[in-house]
Amino acid sequence: MPISNIEDQSNRYQIIWDLGRRCSYACTYCPPHRNNKTSAFVNYKSLCKSMDSVAEYAVLYDSFRKKPAKKKLSFTGGEPTVHPDFFKFLKYTKNEYPEFSRGLTTNGWFKNSVLDKVLSLTTGGTISYHCESTTKQKKQVISNAIVLREKYKCNVMFHKDYFEECIDVCETLEKNSVDFIPRIIGDDHPDDKKSIQLKQKEYLEHRKKTQPSGIYNAGSVFKNPKGLHSGELIERAGMKGYRLGTVSISEKHGNFFVADKNAKAIDLYNLVLHVKKVVYQKFAINLEEEIRFVGNFG
């Protein structure tokens, strides 16, 4: 076959760009050759020179193809966002080579000023949620994942010692429409991986029995009062299965509201108000919504 007819099914020219070992985390399950806090950073000038070479080769590659390939950059590490010239370099790449997409694999732990740069200078990527970080760090990661949900997926790194936490994280991401992928890590012993897989299976079976699936639902509607469960309070109030217009309370779980295909937001709003009123009358407890209503429902 003539070289001018070379084609591939993926139709892409992709560069996996490792920016170095520097990382803001130190997870026990991440081997030393994958991260550290001492490696030198590649300087800005060298990064730009490398990008010029990558783009030059892309032109040569396209000259042997029937049609131009999709051009993708995928930045990884370590943690790319700790590189002092990373965003300056992204800006250079965006301006000089706009035909290249700019993907990012990150642990997601960065402040709002960095989040703004990720939003404006990257075109998508993956955030990895790690349990072996502080509570403050993990809250920031989840918050950033929610803000970036239109362009980023979230890998939830399932570890046998943090399984329940990972489940809670997945549920939080799901409620906030974040696309997530459970990934098994910390499986240096074969029994670890089997343990996680078994727990995942048990959880999915439990969820199938206790929560509505395959239908429209608003997820978990109310926050749990301290030491109590909203779903149990709603069920004890005799409201399991209660319907108001196009929305009803699930028969499986009192804190899940199920909507008809063409449901009206006002019906959900009115049902929430009614449930709060009934629960308060019976138990003198004010339920607080976990969902938010946008618009005028008065």
C-alpha distance (Angstrom), angle and dihedral (degrees) to the residues before:
residue distance angle dihedral
M1 . . .
P2 3.83 . .
I3 3.76 113.7 .
S4 3.82 90.8 -123.7
N5 3.82 89.3 67.3
I6 3.82 96.1 56.5
E7 3.79 110.5 133.0
D8 3.79 136.2 159.9
Q9 3.78 132.2 -153.3
S10 3.79 95.8 -124.3
N11 3.82 91.4 55.4
R12 3.78 92.6 -156.1
Y13 3.76 141.3 118.9
Q14 3.80 103.9 -151.5
I15 3.79 129.8 -179.2
I16 3.82 119.1 -164.0
W17 3.80 99.9 -154.2
D18 3.80 116.4 -160.7
L19 3.80 108.7 -159.9
G20 3.80 95.2 -168.9
R21 3.80 143.8 -84.3
R22 3.82 99.4 -69.4
C23 3.82 111.4 120.9
S24 3.80 137.2 170.5
Y25 3.82 91.5 -141.5
A26 3.81 133.7 61.2
C27 3.82 105.3 -160.4
T28 3.80 115.0 -178.1
Y29 3.80 91.9 -134.1
C30 3.82 93.4 54.4
P31 3.84 109.4 90.6
P32 3.84 119.5 -126.2
H33 3.80 93.1 -111.1
R34 3.81 89.6 61.6
N35 3.80 99.8 55.0
N36 3.79 145.7 9.8
K37 3.80 140.6 150.2
T38 3.80 98.8 -124.6
S39 3.83 110.0 57.3
A40 3.79 116.0 116.7
F41 3.80 119.4 -107.7
V42 3.79 120.7 -120.2
N43 3.81 106.7 -116.0
Y44 3.78 124.9 -113.6
K45 3.80 95.1 -110.7
S46 3.80 92.1 54.3
L47 3.80 91.6 48.1
C48 3.80 91.7 52.9
K49 3.80 91.8 46.6
S50 3.80 90.3 51.7
M51 3.80 90.7 49.3
D52 3.80 90.7 51.6
S53 3.82 88.8 54.4
V54 3.82 91.7 47.4
A55 3.81 90.5 52.5
E56 3.79 92.4 45.3
Y57 3.79 91.1 53.4
A58 3.82 89.7 48.1
V59 3.80 89.4 59.5
L60 3.80 90.2 51.1
Y61 3.82 91.1 46.9
D62 3.81 92.2 51.3
S63 3.80 90.9 51.1
F64 3.82 88.5 68.7
R65 3.79 95.6 47.1
K66 3.79 134.1 84.9
K67 3.80 90.0 -128.5
P68 3.81 133.6 7.3
A69 3.80 116.3 -83.2
K70 3.79 123.0 -122.0
K71 3.77 105.9 -101.0
K72 3.80 118.2 -138.4
L73 3.78 135.5 176.9
S74 3.80 118.1 -164.9
F75 3.82 114.7 -170.0
T76 3.78 119.8 -156.3
G77 3.80 140.9 152.7
G78 3.08 144.4 113.5
E79 3.78 90.4 -34.8
P80 3.84 111.6 -36.8
T81 3.81 95.6 -159.6
V82 3.83 92.6 65.9
H83 3.81 90.5 64.4
P84 3.83 105.6 106.2
D85 3.83 93.0 -140.9
F86 3.79 99.0 37.7
F87 3.79 98.5 104.5
K88 3.78 93.0 39.0
F89 3.79 86.5 54.2
L90 3.81 92.1 47.3
K91 3.79 89.3 52.9
Y92 3.81 89.8 51.6
T93 3.79 91.0 49.7
K94 3.80 93.0 46.6
N95 3.80 92.4 50.9
E96 3.80 98.9 40.3
Y97 3.81 100.3 34.9
P98 3.83 108.9 24.4
E99 3.81 90.5 160.5
F100 3.82 88.7 74.1
S101 3.81 119.2 83.3
R102 3.80 113.9 -138.6
G103 3.81 113.7 -139.9
L104 3.80 125.2 -177.2
T105 3.80 134.5 -158.5
T106 3.80 107.8 -160.3
N107 3.80 142.3 159.2
G108 3.81 86.7 -127.2
W109 3.78 96.8 -129.0
F110 3.79 106.1 133.2
K111 3.79 137.7 114.3
N112 3.80 126.9 -104.3
S113 3.80 95.0 -92.3
V114 3.81 89.2 58.4
L115 3.81 91.0 42.5
D116 3.81 89.7 58.8
K117 3.81 90.2 54.1
V118 3.80 92.1 47.8
L119 3.81 89.1 52.2
S120 3.80 94.8 49.4
L121 3.80 102.8 35.8
T122 3.82 105.7 36.6
T123 3.78 127.4 64.1
G124 3.81 98.6 -151.5
G125 3.75 143.5 -53.4
T126 3.78 146.3 144.2
I127 3.80 134.4 -55.3
S128 3.80 116.8 -157.5
Y129 3.80 117.8 -149.1
H130 3.82 111.4 -148.8
C131 3.81 121.6 -169.1
E132 3.81 93.6 -155.7
S133 3.79 94.4 79.7
T134 3.78 133.9 85.4
T135 3.79 123.9 -77.5
K136 3.80 89.8 -112.5
Q137 3.80 91.9 51.8
K138 3.80 93.2 48.4
K139 3.81 92.7 49.8
Q140 3.80 88.9 52.4
V141 3.81 91.8 49.3
I142 3.82 92.4 52.0
S143 3.80 90.8 46.2
N144 3.82 91.0 50.8
A145 3.82 91.6 46.5
I146 3.80 89.8 55.3
V147 3.81 92.7 49.6
L148 3.83 91.2 47.3
R149 3.81 96.1 42.7
E150 3.81 94.6 114.1
K151 3.81 91.7 62.8
Y152 3.81 106.9 17.9
K153 3.79 137.9 64.3
C154 3.78 122.4 -152.5
N155 3.80 123.8 -131.2
V156 3.81 108.4 -153.3
M157 3.79 104.8 -154.0
F158 3.81 103.7 -141.3
H159 3.78 113.1 -151.5
K160 3.80 122.1 179.8
D161 3.81 91.3 -126.7
Y162 3.82 92.9 53.4
F163 3.79 101.6 35.9
E164 3.82 98.2 127.7
E165 3.80 91.5 47.8
C166 3.79 90.1 52.2
I167 3.81 90.0 52.0
D168 3.81 90.4 52.7
V169 3.80 90.6 48.9
C170 3.81 92.2 51.0
E171 3.80 90.7 51.0
T172 3.81 91.5 49.2
L173 3.80 91.4 49.8
E174 3.78 91.6 47.4
K175 3.81 92.2 51.5
N176 3.79 88.8 52.9
S177 3.83 94.6 47.6
V178 3.81 94.7 -111.5
D179 3.80 114.2 153.4
F180 3.82 106.0 -128.6
I181 3.80 138.4 179.4
P182 3.85 122.4 -155.2
R183 3.81 109.2 -136.3
I184 3.79 125.9 -171.5
I185 3.81 114.9 -130.8
G186 3.79 136.1 161.2
D187 3.81 89.6 50.5
D188 3.79 97.9 138.6
H189 3.81 87.4 134.8
P190 3.85 117.6 53.8
D191 3.81 90.8 -130.6
D192 3.83 90.1 60.1
K193 3.79 92.9 61.1
K194 3.80 92.5 44.5
S195 3.81 90.1 49.7
I196 3.80 92.9 53.0
Q197 3.81 93.2 45.5
L198 3.81 90.8 50.8
K199 3.81 91.9 48.9
Q200 3.81 90.9 48.6
K201 3.80 90.2 51.8
E202 3.81 92.1 48.4
Y203 3.80 91.3 48.7
L204 3.81 93.7 49.9
E205 3.80 91.1 49.3
H206 3.82 91.1 48.8
R207 3.79 91.3 47.8
K208 3.80 91.9 49.8
K209 3.81 89.9 54.3
T210 3.80 97.6 43.9
Q211 3.81 106.3 32.7
P212 3.81 131.1 52.0
S213 3.79 115.3 -108.6
G214 3.78 135.9 177.2
I215 3.81 90.6 33.2
Y216 3.77 137.0 82.5
N217 3.79 112.6 -82.5
A218 3.78 139.4 159.4
G219 3.79 93.7 -132.9
S220 3.78 118.0 -133.2
V221 3.82 104.4 -5.3
F222 3.83 103.7 -171.7
K223 3.79 133.2 38.5
N224 3.78 115.6 -119.1
P225 3.83 113.5 -103.7
K226 3.80 112.7 -126.2
G227 3.79 109.6 -72.1
L228 3.82 92.8 -1.0
H229 3.81 140.9 83.7
S230 3.79 121.1 -125.5
G231 3.80 92.6 -150.3
E232 3.80 91.3 55.6
L233 3.83 92.0 48.3
I234 3.80 91.0 51.0
E235 3.80 91.6 48.6
R236 3.83 92.2 47.4
A237 3.79 87.5 51.7
G238 3.82 87.3 60.7
M239 3.80 95.5 -114.3
K240 3.79 101.4 120.8
G241 3.82 106.0 128.0
Y242 3.83 92.8 10.7
R243 3.81 112.8 153.0
L244 3.78 131.8 -155.2
G245 3.78 114.3 -178.7
T246 3.79 110.6 -55.3
V247 3.81 96.8 -10.8
S248 3.80 130.4 70.1
I249 3.81 140.2 176.9
S250 3.79 112.2 -102.8
E251 3.80 118.7 -102.9
K252 3.81 88.1 -141.2
H253 3.79 101.2 48.9
G254 3.81 129.0 17.0
N255 3.81 94.2 -146.4
F256 3.79 94.9 55.6
F257 3.80 119.1 85.0
V258 3.80 117.2 -157.4
A259 3.80 121.8 -151.2
D260 3.78 130.8 -155.9
K261 3.80 115.8 -119.2
N262 3.82 92.7 -98.6
A263 3.80 96.0 33.5
K264 3.80 122.5 161.2
A265 3.80 122.1 -126.3
I266 3.80 90.2 -138.0
D267 3.83 89.7 61.3
L268 3.81 90.9 54.6
Y269 3.81 90.0 47.3
N270 3.81 92.8 50.3
L271 3.80 92.8 45.9
V272 3.81 90.8 52.3
L273 3.81 90.4 51.6
H274 3.80 91.6 47.5
V275 3.81 93.7 50.0
K276 3.81 91.5 49.0
K277 3.81 89.8 50.9
V278 3.82 94.7 48.9
V279 3.82 94.3 45.4
Y280 3.80 91.1 49.1
Q281 3.82 92.1 49.1
K282 3.82 91.9 51.2
F283 3.82 102.2 37.1
A284 3.85 106.7 13.2
I285 3.82 88.3 -122.5
N286 3.79 123.4 134.8
L287 3.80 110.8 -142.4
E288 3.80 115.2 -146.7
E289 3.80 119.0 -145.5
E290 3.79 119.0 -117.4
I291 3.80 90.5 -167.8
R292 3.80 123.1 67.8
F293 3.80 128.2 -136.9
V294 3.79 117.3 -143.0
G295 3.79 118.6 -159.6
N296 3.80 136.5 23.9
F297 3.79 112.8 -44.0
G298 3.79 96.2 157.2
